[in-house]
């Protein structure tokens, strides 16, 4: 089931489009709002933690 992006997600996405740095996140570090904002900010970036076997595994 897909979820609807939050207001914070939208704000993060808008900040990225406006050329602001990730340090422009106005929410308290560690809060769900901060996480949602950062998720929106990085939504157009490729996934960093892609599971794939290391050399010699699987």
N, C-alpha and C positions, 0 to 999 in steps of 0.2 A: 504494500500500500504506500503510495507516494504521499508525502506531507507537503503542506503549503509553507513556503519560506516565511520566516517571521519578519517583523518590522526591522529587527536588528540585522538580519541577513540582507534585506533590501538596502539598508543604510551602508553596510560593508561593501556591497556590490557597487553602489553609487560612489562611495569614497574611492574605490579602485579606478572607476571610470574617470573620476575627477583628478586623478594623478596624485592622490594623497598617499602617504606612507602607511604601513600597517600600524605604526605607532599612533596614528590618529584615532585608534579605537577608543571611544569615550567611556567604555564600560569597565567595571572593576575586574582586574585580572583574576581568573579562576571562576568567574560567574558564568552562568549559562548564556546570559546576554552577550558577554564578551566572546564566548565560543561561537555563538550564532553569527555575530558580526564578522569574525575572522573567517568563518566558513563562507559567508557571502563574498568577502574580500578576495578569497582564494578560489572561488568557484570556477574560474576560467583557466586555472593552472592545472597541468597534468598531475595525476595522482602520484604521490611520492612513494608510498608503501605498497608497491605492487608485489604480491606474492609470486615468486618464481623460484625454482630450484637453484641453489648455488652450484657452481662448477663441481662435478663429482657426486652430486646428490640426484636422486630419483632418476 
